């Protein structure tokens, strides 16, 4: 049976404005990326050390120092949320309740200034709210920016000539050579608990750092295990790779 546009209202996906839901801000759309590379041919060390003979030149000369430095701003993201039913740990099917389909997930509404947070709290959940029942629940997409970071990689290269066309190349590569801690992840999921059987009863955030820490203490565990998982907090246990050193030997012919 043919359906008119009016018949398609409130029929699952047909009720969603796809252009509004998908938006246009990509999750990897970093506003600022800076990359600089450099190379430096180290002067003849054998001459400076007065060891300017065949053995000295082969061992001390033909060294090269190179590196790449990259700095980038944070990637945009949308905080997610879940809702537990009152007096239960059962989660509400958000897509079915707010959007009429299990194939889409509603987004939080911006009710204040979530970016105003500072310190270990990276976004303020009090500036976000649950969409109203019957709304399209789309909200803005990727409106928060994550943590920026950097990469600093260095290489020390030694060329050992055998003939004019043949040589060994010794490489020492160091990734994050100064072993700096680089965090780029934020705990972006907010967990709500319904205060009662209806939407009008309101909701309470139950995964704040303070609440999770109190739960850990009640269970006889250290409080910090709760704080590191709190909503809006920088993920302290998820870091980019620490120092990595590689040794390589290549024969050129």
C-alpha positions, -999 to 999 in steps of 0.1 A, spaced: 0 0 0 14 34 -9 23 58 19 22 96 18 47 118 36 21 122 64 20 84 68 57 82 74 57 104 106 68 86 137 78 55 117 112 47 132 140 61 111 116 81 90 110 105 119 147 115 121 161 144 101 193 127 89 211 159 79 205 173 114 215 140 131 247 133 112 259 169 111 291 178 94 319 179 120 341 149 116 355 131 146 391 135 133 386 172 123 415 186 143 417 224 139 454 228 144 482 204 134 519 215 134 547 193 120 584 201 118 612 178 106 649 185 108 682 168 99 717 177 110 749 163 96 773 162 125 807 177 117 837 155 114 844 144 150 877 127 141 893 160 131 880 177 163 894 149 185 927 148 166 920 112 156 920 119 119 931 85 105 914 57 87 900 40 118 890 73 134 871 85 104 852 53 99 841 52 136 836 89 144 826 106 112 794 104 90 769 107 118 735 123 112 708 135 136 672 138 125 638 141 140 601 150 136 580 171 161 543 171 158 517 191 179 480 188 174 448 201 190 421 179 204 397 160 183 360 169 185 335 145 202 300 142 215 296 130 251 273 100 253 249 90 281 228 62 295 199 60 319 192 34 345 156 28 356 147 39 392 153 12 418 170 -10 392 203 -13 373 184 -20 340 192 5 313 166 24 293 165 18 255 173 54 246 168 51 209 134 35 212 122 60 238 136 92 223 138 85 186 114 57 180 141 33 167 169 11 181 192 21 152 200 56 164 211 70 198 199 105 211 224 131 220 226 153 251 213 188 249 235 218 257 219 237 286 249 256 299 287 259 293 301 224 294 335 237 282 338 259 313 354 231 334 390 233 343 416 212 361 412 174 360 375 178 350 376 183 313 339 191 307 311 201 330 282 177 329 259 203 346 260 222 313 244 192 296 209 178 298 187 149 287 165 157 257 128 160 263 104 131 255 90 135 221 119 157 208 141 145 180 170 141 205 196 151 180 214 179 198 248 192 185 274 168 171 310 168 181 307 202 199 334 195 225 372 194 218 393 167 234 429 170 247 456 181 224 490 163 224 523 160 206 549 136 193 586 139 194 607 113 175 644 113 170 670 93 150 707 90 152 722 75 119 757 64 112 769 55 78 798 31 75 812 31 40 827 -1 25 831 11 -10 817 41 -30 785 22 -36 783 -1 -6 778 9 30 762 -1 63 738 22 79 733 20 117 701 36 130 690 44 165 654 55 166 638 70 197 600 76 199 590 99 228 627 99 239 621 120 270 594 95 282 568 122 286 532 113 297 507 122 270 470 118 277 444 124 250 413 105 263 385 118 284 358 98 302 330 111 280 300 89 290 275 102 316 254 77 335 221 89 348 197 73 373 160 80 371 147 95 404 113 79 399 90 61 375 84 91 352 104 116 332 91 144 354 108 129 385 142 139 370 176 122 369 208 121 389 243 116 376 258 85 393 292 82 377 308 114 390 344 110 403 332 117 439 304 92 437 325 65 422 352 71 448 326 68 476 315 35 461 351 23 461 356 33 497 324 15 507 337 -16 490 370 -14 509 390 -2 479 412 29 473 392 60 464 414 69 434 400 39 415 367 58 414 381 92 404 400 79 374 367 67 359 345 97 367 326 114 339 343 145 325 376 135 340 408 130 320 416 93 317 447 89 338 454 53 329 451 56 292 482 73 278 500 74 245 531 51 242 559 58 265 596 58 253 604 33 226 639 27 213 647 8 181 681 -4 168 685 -12 131 712 -21 107 708 -17 69 732 -26 41 731 -3 10 743 -17 -23 
